[in-house]
Amino acid sequence: MTAVTGAKVLKRFPAGSPRGSWPAEEYAARRRAEGEPATVVMDLESDAFLVVVTHRDAD
């Protein structure tokens, strides 16, 4: 299991939507087109798809 830590949630989409994760994927694609490294993850506790941006520290 992978945990997303240090991530900023840009937007939430209900998993029960008739289109499933599509709205979240479309939103993330628009953010990526603008240069933001957005990713879609599933939050099982809230039953929602989250569009997040992770910030990695320089090692």
C-alpha angles and dihedrals in degrees: 000000000000123000122205109223127176090022126145114219109223098181142348127223123190113247090218091068114127089238094050114206095348097100090050092047091048092049091048091049090054090050091049090050087057090053099260114130095230122174133185118232132174119239103204095188094058095029092232141122112238126203105213141176116210120210114211120202116230110253 
